[in-house]
Amino acid sequence: MEVYKDLNGDSNVEAYETGNNFISVKFKGSRKTYTYSYQKAGKYHVEQMKVLAIKGDGLNGYINSNVKFLYD
């Protein structure tokens, strides 16, 4: 997994990993990794999350607003 940059220092996201049709996210203080796939969260949301993960800003807020419980 890659360490999430967290440019503003205000995110609960610790690390992420991307694949062709998914993104996995690890949150601070949790041992569990949450995987969001095209099948559950949808292609649009997964691709948006990948962009935010690479950017290092906005991923936690996006997850909470759009796909919070749509993990595999």
N, CA, C and O atoms as a Maestro MAE file, in Angstrom:
{
 s_m_m2io_version
 :::
 2.0.0
}

f_m_ct {
 s_m_title
 :::
 protein
 m_atom[288] {
  # First column is atom index #
  i_m_mmod_type
  r_m_x_coord
  r_m_y_coord
  r_m_z_coord
  i_m_residue_number
  s_m_chain_name
  s_m_pdb_residue_name
  s_m_pdb_atom_name
  i_m_atomic_number
  :::
  1 25 0.846 -1.191 0.000 1 A "MET " " N  " 7
  2 3 0.000 0.000 0.000 1 A "MET " " CA " 6
  3 2 0.882 1.242 0.000 1 A "MET " " C  " 6
  4 15 1.998 1.239 0.520 1 A "MET " " O  " 8
  5 25 0.357 2.282 -0.588 2 A "GLU " " N  " 7
  6 3 1.068 3.561 -0.623 2 A "GLU " " CA " 6
  7 2 0.543 4.455 0.498 2 A "GLU " " C  " 6
  8 15 -0.655 4.478 0.779 2 A "GLU " " O  " 8
  9 25 1.436 5.174 1.119 3 A "VAL " " N  " 7
  10 3 1.054 6.111 2.176 3 A "VAL " " CA " 6
  11 2 0.296 7.278 1.545 3 A "VAL " " C  " 6
  12 15 0.737 7.860 0.554 3 A "VAL " " O  " 8
  13 25 -0.840 7.603 2.132 4 A "TYR " " N  " 7
  14 3 -1.642 8.731 1.660 4 A "TYR " " CA " 6
  15 2 -0.969 10.030 2.081 4 A "TYR " " C  " 6
  16 15 -0.627 10.189 3.253 4 A "TYR " " O  " 8
  17 25 -0.775 10.950 1.163 5 A "LYS " " N  " 7
  18 3 -0.038 12.194 1.433 5 A "LYS " " CA " 6
  19 2 -0.720 13.091 2.459 5 A "LYS " " C  " 6
  20 15 -0.038 13.712 3.274 5 A "LYS " " O  " 8
  21 25 -2.029 13.173 2.438 6 A "ASP " " N  " 7
  22 3 -2.801 14.015 3.349 6 A "ASP " " CA " 6
  23 2 -2.233 15.438 3.394 6 A "ASP " " C  " 6
  24 15 -1.719 15.877 4.423 6 A "ASP " " O  " 8
  25 25 -2.329 16.132 2.297 7 A "LEU " " N  " 7
  26 3 -1.733 17.460 2.141 7 A "LEU " " CA " 6
  27 2 -2.160 18.460 3.205 7 A "LEU " " C  " 6
  28 15 -1.369 19.316 3.600 7 A "LEU " " O  " 8
  29 25 -3.400 18.364 3.673 8 A "ASN " " N  " 7
  30 3 -3.896 19.309 4.675 8 A "ASN " " CA " 6
  31 2 -3.713 18.803 6.102 8 A "ASN " " C  " 6
  32 15 -3.960 19.541 7.056 8 A "ASN " " O  " 8
  33 25 -3.288 17.566 6.255 9 A "GLY " " N  " 7
  34 3 -3.089 17.013 7.587 9 A "GLY " " CA " 6
  35 2 -4.360 16.767 8.368 9 A "GLY " " C  " 6
  36 15 -4.337 16.724 9.598 9 A "GLY " " O  " 8
  37 25 -5.486 16.602 7.658 10 A "ASP " " N  " 7
  38 3 -6.766 16.459 8.351 10 A "ASP " " CA " 6
  39 2 -7.538 15.199 7.978 10 A "ASP " " C  " 6
  40 15 -8.731 15.100 8.267 10 A "ASP " " O  " 8
  41 25 -6.879 14.236 7.343 11 A "SER " " N  " 7
  42 3 -7.566 13.056 6.847 11 A "SER " " CA " 6
  43 2 -7.449 11.875 7.789 11 A "SER " " C  " 6
  44 15 -6.482 11.747 8.540 11 A "SER " " O  " 8
  45 25 -8.446 11.021 7.733 12 A "ASN " " N  " 7
  46 3 -8.436 9.771 8.480 12 A "ASN " " CA " 6
  47 2 -7.850 8.635 7.631 12 A "ASN " " C  " 6
  48 15 -7.687 7.518 8.123 12 A "ASN " " O  " 8
  49 25 -7.534 8.913 6.361 13 A "VAL " " N  " 7
  50 3 -6.949 7.905 5.481 13 A "VAL " " CA " 6
  51 2 -5.453 7.803 5.763 13 A "VAL " " C  " 6
  52 15 -4.754 8.813 5.848 13 A "VAL " " O  " 8
  53 25 -4.980 6.581 5.906 14 A "GLU " " N  " 7
  54 3 -3.566 6.336 6.174 14 A "GLU " " CA " 6
  55 2 -2.825 5.859 4.929 14 A "GLU " " C  " 6
  56 15 -1.710 6.303 4.656 14 A "GLU " " O  " 8
  57 25 -3.458 4.943 4.165 15 A "ALA " " N  " 7
  58 3 -2.797 4.363 3.004 15 A "ALA " " CA " 6
  59 2 -3.851 3.885 2.008 15 A "ALA " " C  " 6
  60 15 -5.031 3.763 2.339 15 A "ALA " " O  " 8
  61 25 -3.401 3.617 0.786 16 A "TYR " " N  " 7
  62 3 -4.304 3.144 -0.258 16 A "TYR " " CA " 6
  63 2 -3.550 2.281 -1.253 16 A "TYR " " C  " 6
  64 15 -2.321 2.311 -1.331 16 A "TYR " " O  " 8
  65 25 -4.314 1.517 -2.005 17 A "GLU " " N  " 7
  66 3 -3.768 0.700 -3.083 17 A "GLU " " CA " 6
  67 2 -4.799 0.687 -4.201 17 A "GLU " " C  " 6
  68 15 -5.993 0.529 -3.946 17 A "GLU " " O  " 8
  69 25 -4.349 0.853 -5.427 18 A "THR " " N  " 7
  70 3 -5.273 0.849 -6.551 18 A "THR " " CA " 6
  71 2 -5.010 -0.335 -7.472 18 A "THR " " C  " 6
  72 15 -3.895 -0.850 -7.555 18 A "THR " " O  " 8
  73 25 -6.057 -0.746 -8.155 19 A "GLY " " N  " 7
  74 3 -5.992 -1.782 -9.174 19 A "GLY " " CA " 6
  75 2 -6.840 -1.341 -10.345 19 A "GLY " " C  " 6
  76 15 -7.358 -0.225 -10.347 19 A "GLY " " O  " 8
  77 25 -6.987 -2.181 -11.323 20 A "ASN " " N  " 7
  78 3 -7.754 -1.810 -12.509 20 A "ASN " " CA " 6
  79 2 -9.187 -1.416 -12.192 20 A "ASN " " C  " 6
  80 15 -9.706 -0.454 -12.759 20 A "ASN " " O  " 8
  81 25 -9.828 -2.148 -11.296 21 A "ASN " " N  " 7
  82 3 -11.246 -1.894 -11.030 21 A "ASN " " CA " 6
  83 2 -11.570 -1.746 -9.541 21 A "ASN " " C  " 6
  84 15 -12.689 -2.024 -9.109 21 A "ASN " " O  " 8
  85 25 -10.579 -1.305 -8.766 22 A "PHE " " N  " 7
  86 3 -10.825 -1.135 -7.332 22 A "PHE " " CA " 6
  87 2 -9.828 -0.147 -6.734 22 A "PHE " " C  " 6
  88 15 -8.818 0.210 -7.340 22 A "PHE " " O  " 8
  89 25 -10.159 0.277 -5.517 23 A "ILE " " N  " 7
  90 3 -9.224 0.990 -4.656 23 A "ILE " " CA " 6
  91 2 -9.431 0.447 -3.249 23 A "ILE " " C  " 6
  92 15 -10.565 0.314 -2.789 23 A "ILE " " O  " 8
  93 25 -8.341 0.137 -2.574 24 A "SER " " N  " 7
  94 3 -8.396 -0.302 -1.182 24 A "SER " " CA " 6
  95 2 -7.862 0.828 -0.316 24 A "SER " " C  " 6
  96 15 -6.877 1.481 -0.659 24 A "SER " " O  " 8
  97 25 -8.521 1.046 0.804 25 A "VAL " " N  " 7
  98 3 -8.178 2.165 1.684 25 A "VAL " " CA " 6
  99 2 -8.019 1.660 3.112 25 A "VAL " " C  " 6
  100 15 -8.846 0.893 3.605 25 A "VAL " " O  " 8
  101 25 -6.958 2.095 3.767 26 A "LYS " " N  " 7
  102 3 -6.743 1.802 5.177 26 A "LYS " " CA " 6
  103 2 -6.867 3.107 5.946 26 A "LYS " " C  " 6
  104 15 -6.228 4.104 5.611 26 A "LYS " " O  " 8
  105 25 -7.692 3.088 6.975 27 A "PHE " " N  " 7
  106 3 -7.917 4.271 7.786 27 A "PHE " " CA " 6
  107 2 -7.043 4.227 9.037 27 A "PHE " " C  " 6
  108 15 -6.704 3.150 9.529 27 A "PHE " " O  " 8
  109 25 -6.690 5.378 9.536 28 A "LYS " " N  " 7
  110 3 -5.883 5.478 10.754 28 A "LYS " " CA " 6
  111 2 -6.613 4.811 11.910 28 A "LYS " " C  " 6
  112 15 -7.824 4.969 12.063 28 A "LYS " " O  " 8
  113 25 -5.875 4.068 12.718 29 A "GLY " " N  " 7
  114 3 -6.450 3.427 13.885 29 A "GLY " " CA " 6
  115 2 -7.231 2.162 13.594 29 A "GLY " " C  " 6
  116 15 -7.844 1.598 14.501 29 A "GLY " " O  " 8
  117 25 -7.226 1.705 12.356 30 A "SER " " N  " 7
  118 3 -7.956 0.498 11.991 30 A "SER " " CA " 6
  119 2 -7.014 -0.509 11.354 30 A "SER " " C  " 6
  120 15 -6.136 -0.148 10.571 30 A "SER " " O  " 8
  121 25 -7.206 -1.760 11.694 31 A "ARG " " N  " 7
  122 3 -6.417 -2.823 11.063 31 A "ARG " " CA " 6
  123 2 -7.051 -3.260 9.753 31 A "ARG " " C  " 6
  124 15 -6.386 -3.838 8.894 31 A "ARG " " O  " 8
  125 25 -8.330 -2.983 9.605 32 A "LYS " " N  " 7
  126 3 -9.081 -3.425 8.441 32 A "LYS " " CA " 6
  127 2 -8.792 -2.547 7.225 32 A "LYS " " C  " 6
  128 15 -8.589 -1.338 7.341 32 A "LYS " " O  " 8
  129 25 -8.779 -3.183 6.068 33 A "THR " " N  " 7
  130 3 -8.652 -2.469 4.801 33 A "THR " " CA " 6
  131 2 -9.998 -2.559 4.086 33 A "THR " " C  " 6
  132 15 -10.596 -3.632 4.007 33 A "THR " " O  " 8
  133 25 -10.463 -1.443 3.575 34 A "TYR " " N  " 7
  134 3 -11.744 -1.383 2.889 34 A "TYR " " CA " 6
  135 2 -11.507 -1.294 1.386 34 A "TYR " " C  " 6
  136 15 -10.806 -0.399 0.913 34 A "TYR " " O  " 8
  137 25 -12.091 -2.219 0.646 35 A "THR " " N  " 7
  138 3 -11.939 -2.240 -0.801 35 A "THR " " CA " 6
  139 2 -13.228 -1.784 -1.456 35 A "THR " " C  " 6
  140 15 -14.303 -2.327 -1.199 35 A "THR " " O  " 8
  141 25 -13.103 -0.783 -2.301 36 A "TYR " " N  " 7
  142 3 -14.226 -0.242 -3.066 36 A "TYR " " CA " 6
  143 2 -14.019 -0.651 -4.515 36 A "TYR " " C  " 6
  144 15 -13.010 -0.297 -5.126 36 A "TYR " " O  " 8
  145 25 -14.970 -1.397 -5.068 37 A "SER " " N  " 7
  146 3 -14.827 -1.937 -6.416 37 A "SER " " CA " 6
  147 2 -15.868 -1.343 -7.363 37 A "SER " " C  " 6
  148 15 -16.854 -0.734 -6.949 37 A "SER " " O  " 8
  149 25 -15.604 -1.548 -8.643 38 A "TYR " " N  " 7
  150 3 -16.585 -1.138 -9.654 38 A "TYR " " CA " 6
  151 2 -17.938 -1.785 -9.361 38 A "TYR " " C  " 6
  152 15 -18.981 -1.150 -9.521 38 A "TYR " " O  " 8
  153 25 -17.918 -3.039 -8.934 39 A "GLN " " N  " 7
  154 3 -19.151 -3.792 -8.723 39 A "GLN " " CA " 6
  155 2 -20.019 -3.198 -7.625 39 A "GLN " " C  " 6
  156 15 -21.235 -3.094 -7.789 39 A "GLN " " O  " 8
  157 25 -19.408 -2.801 -6.498 40 A "LYS " " N  " 7
  158 3 -20.195 -2.283 -5.374 40 A "LYS " " CA " 6
  159 2 -20.323 -0.759 -5.384 40 A "LYS " " C  " 6
  160 15 -21.424 -0.228 -5.240 40 A "LYS " " O  " 8
  161 25 -19.208 -0.059 -5.553 41 A "ALA " " N  " 7
  162 3 -19.218 1.401 -5.460 41 A "ALA " " CA " 6
  163 2 -19.459 2.068 -6.817 41 A "ALA " " C  " 6
  164 15 -19.878 3.223 -6.876 41 A "ALA " " O  " 8
  165 25 -19.198 1.351 -7.887 42 A "GLY " " N  " 7
  166 3 -19.388 1.899 -9.228 42 A "GLY " " CA " 6
  167 2 -18.098 2.467 -9.802 42 A "GLY " " C  " 6
  168 15 -17.249 2.995 -9.084 42 A "GLY " " O  " 8
  169 25 -17.983 2.344 -11.098 43 A "LYS " " N  " 7
  170 3 -16.776 2.782 -11.800 43 A "LYS " " CA " 6
  171 2 -16.491 4.261 -11.567 43 A "LYS " " C  " 6
  172 15 -15.352 4.636 -11.287 43 A "LYS " " O  " 8
  173 25 -17.507 5.096 -11.680 44 A "TYR " " N  " 7
  174 3 -17.313 6.542 -11.532 44 A "TYR " " CA " 6
  175 2 -16.677 6.871 -10.181 44 A "TYR " " C  " 6
  176 15 -15.681 7.591 -10.114 44 A "TYR " " O  " 8
  177 25 -17.258 6.339 -9.111 45 A "HIS " " N  " 7
  178 3 -16.753 6.657 -7.772 45 A "HIS " " CA " 6
  179 2 -15.344 6.110 -7.551 45 A "HIS " " C  " 6
  180 15 -14.498 6.792 -6.973 45 A "HIS " " O  " 8
  181 25 -15.090 4.893 -8.003 46 A "VAL " " N  " 7
  182 3 -13.757 4.314 -7.829 46 A "VAL " " CA " 6
  183 2 -12.715 5.161 -8.554 46 A "VAL " " C  " 6
  184 15 -11.643 5.426 -8.009 46 A "VAL " " O  " 8
  185 25 -13.017 5.579 -9.753 47 A "GLU " " N  " 7
  186 3 -12.061 6.389 -10.516 47 A "GLU " " CA " 6
  187 2 -11.848 7.760 -9.863 47 A "GLU " " C  " 6
  188 15 -10.729 8.272 -9.863 47 A "GLU " " O  " 8
  189 25 -12.891 8.349 -9.317 48 A "GLN " " N  " 7
  190 3 -12.755 9.623 -8.607 48 A "GLN " " CA " 6
  191 2 -11.878 9.449 -7.364 48 A "GLN " " C  " 6
  192 15 -11.047 10.303 -7.053 48 A "GLN " " O  " 8
  193 25 -12.072 8.352 -6.673 49 A "MET " " N  " 7
  194 3 -11.285 8.073 -5.470 49 A "MET " " CA " 6
  195 2 -9.813 7.865 -5.811 49 A "MET " " C  " 6
  196 15 -8.936 8.285 -5.057 49 A "MET " " O  " 8
  197 25 -9.541 7.227 -6.929 50 A "LYS " " N  " 7
  198 3 -8.146 7.038 -7.364 50 A "LYS " " CA " 6
  199 2 -7.469 8.381 -7.595 50 A "LYS " " C  " 6
  200 15 -6.325 8.581 -7.187 50 A "LYS " " O  " 8
  201 25 -8.166 9.294 -8.243 51 A "VAL " " N  " 7
  202 3 -7.617 10.634 -8.507 51 A "VAL " " CA " 6
  203 2 -7.304 11.341 -7.193 51 A "VAL " " C  " 6
  204 15 -6.227 11.917 -7.039 51 A "VAL " " O  " 8
  205 25 -8.232 11.300 -6.254 52 A "LEU " " N  " 7
  206 3 -8.041 11.958 -4.961 52 A "LEU " " CA " 6
  207 2 -6.921 11.300 -4.161 52 A "LEU " " C  " 6
  208 15 -6.168 11.986 -3.469 52 A "LEU " " O  " 8
  209 25 -6.808 9.990 -4.249 53 A "ALA " " N  " 7
  210 3 -5.747 9.274 -3.532 53 A "ALA " " CA " 6
  211 2 -4.380 9.701 -4.036 53 A "ALA " " C  " 6
  212 15 -3.477 9.972 -3.244 53 A "ALA " " O  " 8
  213 25 -4.230 9.759 -5.333 54 A "ILE " " N  " 7
  214 3 -2.953 10.166 -5.922 54 A "ILE " " CA " 6
  215 2 -2.651 11.623 -5.592 54 A "ILE " " C  " 6
  216 15 -1.508 11.985 -5.317 54 A "ILE " " O  " 8
  217 25 -3.688 12.451 -5.624 55 A "LYS " " N  " 7
  218 3 -3.539 13.872 -5.291 55 A "LYS " " CA " 6
  219 2 -3.138 14.062 -3.824 55 A "LYS " " C  " 6
  220 15 -2.401 14.989 -3.488 55 A "LYS " " O  " 8
  221 25 -3.631 13.174 -2.959 56 A "GLY " " N  " 7
  222 3 -3.325 13.273 -1.534 56 A "GLY " " CA " 6
  223 2 -4.220 14.224 -0.776 56 A "GLY " " C  " 6
  224 15 -3.843 14.734 0.279 56 A "GLY " " O  " 8
  225 25 -5.411 14.465 -1.313 57 A "ASP " " N  " 7
  226 3 -6.326 15.396 -0.655 57 A "ASP " " CA " 6
  227 2 -7.765 15.086 -1.047 57 A "ASP " " C  " 6
  228 15 -8.057 14.874 -2.223 57 A "ASP " " O  " 8
  229 25 -8.664 15.057 -0.064 58 A "GLY " " N  " 7
  230 3 -10.091 14.938 -0.318 58 A "GLY " " CA " 6
  231 2 -10.665 13.533 -0.321 58 A "GLY " " C  " 6
  232 15 -11.877 13.371 -0.465 58 A "GLY " " O  " 8
  233 25 -9.840 12.524 -0.167 59 A "LEU " " N  " 7
  234 3 -10.338 11.149 -0.259 59 A "LEU " " CA " 6
  235 2 -11.277 10.789 0.888 59 A "LEU " " C  " 6
  236 15 -12.339 10.213 0.650 59 A "LEU " " O  " 8
  237 25 -10.914 11.112 2.108 60 A "ASN " " N  " 7
  238 3 -11.760 10.782 3.252 60 A "ASN " " CA " 6
  239 2 -13.138 11.432 3.133 60 A "ASN " " C  " 6
  240 15 -14.153 10.775 3.362 60 A "ASN " " O  " 8
  241 25 -13.181 12.692 2.784 61 A "GLY " " N  " 7
  242 3 -14.454 13.389 2.617 61 A "GLY " " CA " 6
  243 2 -15.295 12.795 1.504 61 A "GLY " " C  " 6
  244 15 -16.514 12.677 1.635 61 A "GLY " " O  " 8
  245 25 -14.652 12.423 0.417 62 A "TYR " " N  " 7
  246 3 -15.370 11.819 -0.709 62 A "TYR " " CA " 6
  247 2 -15.987 10.491 -0.290 62 A "TYR " " C  " 6
  248 15 -17.142 10.208 -0.607 62 A "TYR " " O  " 8
  249 25 -15.224 9.689 0.414 63 A "ILE " " N  " 7
  250 3 -15.741 8.396 0.882 63 A "ILE " " CA " 6
  251 2 -16.948 8.613 1.778 63 A "ILE " " C  " 6
  252 15 -17.981 7.972 1.587 63 A "ILE " " O  " 8
  253 25 -16.834 9.510 2.758 64 A "ASN " " N  " 7
  254 3 -17.941 9.756 3.685 64 A "ASN " " CA " 6
  255 2 -19.180 10.291 2.994 64 A "ASN " " C  " 6
  256 15 -20.295 9.983 3.416 64 A "ASN " " O  " 8
  257 25 -19.020 11.075 1.958 65 A "SER " " N  " 7
  258 3 -20.159 11.680 1.261 65 A "SER " " CA " 6
  259 2 -20.790 10.794 0.204 65 A "SER " " C  " 6
  260 15 -21.975 10.938 -0.095 65 A "SER " " O  " 8
  261 25 -20.007 9.870 -0.374 66 A "ASN " " N  " 7
  262 3 -20.499 9.152 -1.552 66 A "ASN " " CA " 6
  263 2 -20.537 7.626 -1.472 66 A "ASN " " C  " 6
  264 15 -21.440 7.008 -2.036 66 A "ASN " " O  " 8
  265 25 -19.591 7.018 -0.796 67 A "VAL " " N  " 7
  266 3 -19.492 5.557 -0.859 67 A "VAL " " CA " 6
  267 2 -19.249 4.885 0.493 67 A "VAL " " C  " 6
  268 15 -18.802 3.739 0.539 67 A "VAL " " O  " 8
  269 25 -19.528 5.562 1.559 68 A "LYS " " N  " 7
  270 3 -19.145 5.114 2.909 68 A "LYS " " CA " 6
  271 2 -19.369 3.623 3.167 68 A "LYS " " C  " 6
  272 15 -18.479 2.953 3.689 68 A "LYS " " O  " 8
  273 25 -20.523 3.102 2.815 69 A "PHE " " N  " 7
  274 3 -20.855 1.704 3.115 69 A "PHE " " CA " 6
  275 2 -20.861 0.815 1.873 69 A "PHE " " C  " 6
  276 15 -21.357 -0.311 1.924 69 A "PHE " " O  " 8
  277 25 -20.321 1.304 0.769 70 A "LEU " " N  " 7
  278 3 -20.319 0.541 -0.480 70 A "LEU " " CA " 6
  279 2 -19.035 -0.243 -0.699 70 A "LEU " " C  " 6
  280 15 -18.653 -0.503 -1.840 70 A "LEU " " O  " 8
  281 25 -18.374 -0.616 0.371 71 A "TYR " " N  " 7
  282 3 -17.151 -1.409 0.243 71 A "TYR " " CA " 6
  283 2 -17.529 -2.887 0.101 71 A "TYR " " C  " 6
  284 15 -18.630 -3.306 0.458 71 A "TYR " " O  " 8
  285 25 -16.586 -3.654 -0.428 72 A "ASP " " N  " 7
  286 3 -16.826 -5.089 -0.668 72 A "ASP " " CA " 6
  287 2 -16.843 -5.863 0.637 72 A "ASP " " C  " 6
  288 15 -17.031 -7.080 0.631 72 A "ASP " " O  " 8
  :::
 }
 m_bond[287] {
  # First column is bond index #
  i_m_from
  i_m_to
  i_m_order
  :::
  1 1 2 1
  2 2 3 1
  3 3 4 2
  4 3 5 1
  5 5 6 1
  6 6 7 1
  7 7 8 2
  8 7 9 1
  9 9 10 1
  10 10 11 1
  11 11 12 2
  12 11 13 1
  13 13 14 1
  14 14 15 1
  15 15 16 2
  16 15 17 1
  17 17 18 1
  18 18 19 1
  19 19 20 2
  20 19 21 1
  21 21 22 1
  22 22 23 1
  23 23 24 2
  24 23 25 1
  25 25 26 1
  26 26 27 1
  27 27 28 2
  28 27 29 1
  29 29 30 1
  30 30 31 1
  31 31 32 2
  32 31 33 1
  33 33 34 1
  34 34 35 1
  35 35 36 2
  36 35 37 1
  37 37 38 1
  38 38 39 1
  39 39 40 2
  40 39 41 1
  41 41 42 1
  42 42 43 1
  43 43 44 2
  44 43 45 1
  45 45 46 1
  46 46 47 1
  47 47 48 2
  48 47 49 1
  49 49 50 1
  50 50 51 1
  51 51 52 2
  52 51 53 1
  53 53 54 1
  54 54 55 1
  55 55 56 2
  56 55 57 1
  57 57 58 1
  58 58 59 1
  59 59 60 2
  60 59 61 1
  61 61 62 1
  62 62 63 1
  63 63 64 2
  64 63 65 1
  65 65 66 1
  66 66 67 1
  67 67 68 2
  68 67 69 1
  69 69 70 1
  70 70 71 1
  71 71 72 2
  72 71 73 1
  73 73 74 1
  74 74 75 1
  75 75 76 2
  76 75 77 1
  77 77 78 1
  78 78 79 1
  79 79 80 2
  80 79 81 1
  81 81 82 1
  82 82 83 1
  83 83 84 2
  84 83 85 1
  85 85 86 1
  86 86 87 1
  87 87 88 2
  88 87 89 1
  89 89 90 1
  90 90 91 1
  91 91 92 2
  92 91 93 1
  93 93 94 1
  94 94 95 1
  95 95 96 2
  96 95 97 1
  97 97 98 1
  98 98 99 1
  99 99 100 2
  100 99 101 1
  101 101 102 1
  102 102 103 1
  103 103 104 2
  104 103 105 1
  105 105 106 1
  106 106 107 1
  107 107 108 2
  108 107 109 1
  109 109 110 1
  110 110 111 1
  111 111 112 2
  112 111 113 1
  113 113 114 1
  114 114 115 1
  115 115 116 2
  116 115 117 1
  117 117 118 1
  118 118 119 1
  119 119 120 2
  120 119 121 1
  121 121 122 1
  122 122 123 1
  123 123 124 2
  124 123 125 1
  125 125 126 1
  126 126 127 1
  127 127 128 2
  128 127 129 1
  129 129 130 1
  130 130 131 1
  131 131 132 2
  132 131 133 1
  133 133 134 1
  134 134 135 1
  135 135 136 2
  136 135 137 1
  137 137 138 1
  138 138 139 1
  139 139 140 2
  140 139 141 1
  141 141 142 1
  142 142 143 1
  143 143 144 2
  144 143 145 1
  145 145 146 1
  146 146 147 1
  147 147 148 2
  148 147 149 1
  149 149 150 1
  150 150 151 1
  151 151 152 2
  152 151 153 1
  153 153 154 1
  154 154 155 1
  155 155 156 2
  156 155 157 1
  157 157 158 1
  158 158 159 1
  159 159 160 2
  160 159 161 1
  161 161 162 1
  162 162 163 1
  163 163 164 2
  164 163 165 1
  165 165 166 1
  166 166 167 1
  167 167 168 2
  168 167 169 1
  169 169 170 1
  170 170 171 1
  171 171 172 2
  172 171 173 1
  173 173 174 1
  174 174 175 1
  175 175 176 2
  176 175 177 1
  177 177 178 1
  178 178 179 1
  179 179 180 2
  180 179 181 1
  181 181 182 1
  182 182 183 1
  183 183 184 2
  184 183 185 1
  185 185 186 1
  186 186 187 1
  187 187 188 2
  188 187 189 1
  189 189 190 1
  190 190 191 1
  191 191 192 2
  192 191 193 1
  193 193 194 1
  194 194 195 1
  195 195 196 2
  196 195 197 1
  197 197 198 1
  198 198 199 1
  199 199 200 2
  200 199 201 1
  201 201 202 1
  202 202 203 1
  203 203 204 2
  204 203 205 1
  205 205 206 1
  206 206 207 1
  207 207 208 2
  208 207 209 1
  209 209 210 1
  210 210 211 1
  211 211 212 2
  212 211 213 1
  213 213 214 1
  214 214 215 1
  215 215 216 2
  216 215 217 1
  217 217 218 1
  218 218 219 1
  219 219 220 2
  220 219 221 1
  221 221 222 1
  222 222 223 1
  223 223 224 2
  224 223 225 1
  225 225 226 1
  226 226 227 1
  227 227 228 2
  228 227 229 1
  229 229 230 1
  230 230 231 1
  231 231 232 2
  232 231 233 1
  233 233 234 1
  234 234 235 1
  235 235 236 2
  236 235 237 1
  237 237 238 1
  238 238 239 1
  239 239 240 2
  240 239 241 1
  241 241 242 1
  242 242 243 1
  243 243 244 2
  244 243 245 1
  245 245 246 1
  246 246 247 1
  247 247 248 2
  248 247 249 1
  249 249 250 1
  250 250 251 1
  251 251 252 2
  252 251 253 1
  253 253 254 1
  254 254 255 1
  255 255 256 2
  256 255 257 1
  257 257 258 1
  258 258 259 1
  259 259 260 2
  260 259 261 1
  261 261 262 1
  262 262 263 1
  263 263 264 2
  264 263 265 1
  265 265 266 1
  266 266 267 1
  267 267 268 2
  268 267 269 1
  269 269 270 1
  270 270 271 1
  271 271 272 2
  272 271 273 1
  273 273 274 1
  274 274 275 1
  275 275 276 2
  276 275 277 1
  277 277 278 1
  278 278 279 1
  279 279 280 2
  280 279 281 1
  281 281 282 1
  282 282 283 1
  283 283 284 2
  284 283 285 1
  285 285 286 1
  286 286 287 1
  287 287 288 2
  :::
 }
}
